[in-house]
Amino acid sequence: MKLPQKSLEGNHLPVMIDEVTKLCNPKNGGNFMDCTFGAGGYSKALLKFKDAKIIALDRDDRVNEIANKLKNKFQSRFVFFNKKFSKLDLISSKKFDAVIFDLGLSSLQLDDLSRGFSFKSKNKLNMSMGQTEISAKEVINNYSKQDLKDIIKTFGEEEEASKISTNIIKDRAKYQINTTDQLVNIIRRSKKKNFKKKIDESTKTFQAIRIFVNKEISELIDGIINATKILKPGGKLIVVSFHSIEDKIVKFYFKNFSKNHSRSNKYLPEKENFLCLFENYKNNIIKAKSKEILKNPRSRSAKLRVAIRSANEFIDPIELRTKFKYLTDLEKRFA
């Protein structure tokens, strides 16, 4: 069954929708969770199969109207919760055939210039995906030089984080930095011009501030762990990521908690109580095809990984939390 590449809602294009739907295999029905509903692309694709049932989540309350349309059309087959996906294990006692994460920004959020996600905007600095405790404006105007440097360097992987944070501190001593274009001007003044790079100079800093504001790393780690709890044996955990930090976390989780997990030293005996949450993991990355990239350039950086739940009892994977504690601790910093 060939699926349409364009969502019904505006210009939102769900990434690798055919690949995700094929992995879910909904032709014989099943229970599926769409953890990043957005404009509803994945949910709509799965609901085309008459016996498929969907529970969808999104922290952004601006998608309620889209979700309500699906609820009215599909009634008992579609349920929506305006919640963060880190809480997904608390909303249903069902076991699921697949749980889907499409990480990062949706086109609905990025293209709405009033929300301050885009460096093309001249609106207030906000960058909230919904249900956040802080705004980008508060971070830029209140956090210390060291905190700003750490956030921008770690979450944005920005080499010139020191210069950018220095200039933010200098400028905010003269005036409050309220708008997106004010921050863009500081970043551009701080960075050496590199004509070979195709991405905008502001991309990495904006990514970093957005991740910090929305606590995206903590959300991801809690989300994939809790998704593992609710999967049936043989159920699939499907994650589409867009930057290296996300992919590093997902890859580590899938590789190190599968039956064929990586071992630091093959000559040492296997750990007696090794935690096996997934079947043998194939370290394959699925990427968008060139045809899709032409239609949706944002899909170029997308990486899709999938792991299959084992029949083993769920035990919290403390090693995953420990491995990336330096990131979640950074997200907890206060001004």
N, C-alpha and C positions, 0 to 999 in steps of 0.2 A: 504494500500500500504506500504510494508516494505521498508525502506530506507537504503542504505548502510551506514555503520558507519564510513567509511574512505573517506576523501576527496581525490580528484584526485591529489592534490598538495602535494607532499612529504609525510611527516608523520603527517600532521596536521589533528587532529581529532576534529571536531566540537562537543561541549558538548551538550548532551541531544537533539540531532537533531530530533529524532522521536517525543519527547515530544513537542518541539518547533513547528514542522510542524503540529502536531495534533491541537495545540492551534490556529494556524493561519487558519486552515480549508480551504486550498486553492483549494479544488476540484471543486468549482464553480467559481473560478477566484478571482479577487480582486487586490487591490493595497497594496503593502507591502514595508516597508523600513527596510533595513538591515544596521544598524548604525555602525557596526564593521565588515566590509567585510572580512578582513584577507585573508585567502585562499579561501574564497567564499563558505564555506560549507553550510550555511543556504540558501544563494541565489540559489545555484545549486539545493538544495532540493526543494525549492518552484517553481523553473522554470520547474521542471518535470511536473507540472500541466499546461496544455496548455493555460489557460486563466489568469494565474497569471502574474502580472507585478511588477517588482522590481526596486526600486531606492536604490542604495547602496552607502555607504560612508566609507572612511577610511582616517585617517590623514597620513598614511604611504605611501609614493610614491613608495615604492618597490613592492606594490601589483598591480601596474598599468598593468603589463604584464598579470597577471591572469584575471583582470577585462576586458582587451581588448579581451581576448579569448571569454569570455562570451558575450561581446557586439557583436562580429562578428558572433557568433552562434545564438543569440536570438534577435539581432537588436532592434526593437521597444519595446520589452518586458523587456529590461534591460538597465538601465542607471547608470553610476558610476560617483561619484564626489570625488576628492582627497581633502577632507575637514574634519575638526574636526566636530564631531557630535553636538557640542554645537551650530553650525550654521545651523542645519538641517531645521529649519523653514523658512530659506531664499532661499532654492533651488527649492521649488515646491509649487504651489498653490493648489495641490490636497489634498483631504482628504483620510486618509489611514485606511485600515481594521486592520492592525497590524504594530507596530513599535518594532523592536527587538534590544536589547543591549546585547552583550556578553563581559563583562568588563574584564579589566586586559590585560595581555600579550597574544598574539597569540603564538602558537608553532613556527611559522616562525620567530618571533622576538627572542624568548628565545633560540632557537636552533642555531641561527646565532651568534657564539661566538664573531664575530668582533664588535658587537653592545654593548657589555659590560653589558648585562642584567643578564647574568648567573655568579654565583660565581665560575663556573668551567672554566671561561675564563681567559686568560692572556693578553687580548687586552686592548685598551684604555678605560678608564672610559667614557661612553657616556650616555646610557640609554634613548636616545630620541626615542619616538614612531613616531616622525615626527612633523614638524611645532612647535618646541619648541624654547624658547629664551635663554636657558641655558643648559649646560651639567652637568653630574654628577661630572666630573673633576673640573669644576668651583665651584660647591657647596662645595665639599670636601676641596678644597684648599683655598677658600676665605671667607666662612661664619664663623661667630664667634662660640666660644665654646657653648654659650647659644643657638644660632640658631640651630646648629647641634644637640644639646641635645633635643631641642623641636621638631625638624623634626623627629628624630629617635624614640623618645618616643611616640609622638602623632600618626604619620602615620605608624610606625612599631609596635607599642605597645610593645616596647623593654624595659624590666625591667632594663637592664644594659646600658641604653643610656648614662648616665653620664660618665661611665668609657670609653665607646667607643669614645665619643666625646673628652674626655681628651686626649686619646692616639692619636687620629687623629691630634689634635693640636700639641702635642709633636713631632710626626713624621714629620709633614709637616714643622716644624721649621728647620729640618735637610735636607730634600729633598722634591721635589715636588711629590705628589702622583698622578701618571699618569695612572696606570693600575689597572685592576680589582683585580688581585692577590695581589697587594700591600694592597688594602683595606681589602681583605679577611684576610690577615695575621694580620692586626691591630685588626680586630674584634675578631678573634680567640684568640689572646693574651689577649684580654680584658674580655672575658667571662669565667665564671666558667664552667668547663666541666660537662655536664649532659648526662650520657650514656643512660638514660631512654628516652630522647627525640629523635624522629626519624628525625625531620627536621634539616637541616644544621644550624650551629650557625649564618651564615651570612644572612639567609633568611629574617629576620625581618628588618634588617638595609637596605638591598638591596631594599626591598619593599618600605620602607620609602623614600629613595632617589629617587627611580623611580616615586613614586606618586608626590613628590615635583617637580621634573624636568618637568614632563608632566602636572602638574596642574590637576591631575585626579579628585580631589573632585569637583573643580569648573566646570570641564567639565561634570561630572555626573549630578550635580544639574541643570545646564543650559540645558543639554541634555534631561533629563526626563521631565523638565518643558516645553521645546519647543516641545517635542514629543506629549505632552498632547494637545497642540494647534492644531496639524494637524490630530488628530484622529477623525474619524467619531463617532457619538453616537453609542455605542456598540462596537467600535474598541478596540483592546487590546494592552496594554503596557506591553511588555514582557522583563524582565531583569534577566540575569544570572550574579550573582556576585560571587567573590571568596575570599573575606575577610570581616571581621566583620564591618569595617567602611562603606564599600559600602552597605552591607546588612542593616545596621542600618538606613542609609539615605533612601533607597528604602522602607523599612518597615514603617518608619515614614510617608513618603509621601502618601503611599497607605492607611494606616490606618486612618490618620488624615484628609484626604480630600475625604473620601468616605461617602456615605449616612449613614452608620452605624458606623461613626467615634467614636474614644475613647473620653470620657469626663472625665475631671479631677475630677469632683464631680457630681454624678448622681442626687443629690438633688438640684443642682443649675439649673435655667432655661437655656434652650438652647440659644446659641447666635442667635440673630435675623438675622444677615447677614452671617450665616455660609457658607463658601465656599465649595461647593460639586462638585468635578471634576470627581468622579468615582461612579459607582454603588456600592452596598453592597460589601465590600471586605472580602473575606475569607482568613484568615491569615494562608494559607497553604504554606509550602515550599516544592517544588518538588526537589528531589535529584536524582543523577545518580544511576541507578541500579547496583547491584554488578557485573553483566556481563560487563557493560560498564567500570566500575572502573578497572577491570582486564585488559582490552584492553588499557585504557587510565587513568593511575593513577592520572593525574592532575584533572580529573573530580571529585575526591573524595571530594574536598572542595567546589564544585559548589552548589549554591542555586538558584533556579528559582522561581521568583514571577511574578504574572500577575494581572493586574487591568483592569477593563472594564470602558471605558469612558462613562460618563453620557451625557445627552443631554443639560446640563446646559452651559451657556455662560462661556468662559474661562476668568478667572481673575488671575493675577499673584499671586501665593501662597507665599506671603511675609513671612509667619510664617516658611516655610521650609528654606528659605534663612537665616532668623534670628537664627533659631535653630542651624544651622551648620556654622554660621559666624566665629566662632573661628577657624574652619578648613580652610575656604577660606581665612581668614586674614593671617593665617600662610603661605599659598601658595604664598601670595603677598610679602613676605619679600625679601628685597634686601640685598646683602652683603655690 
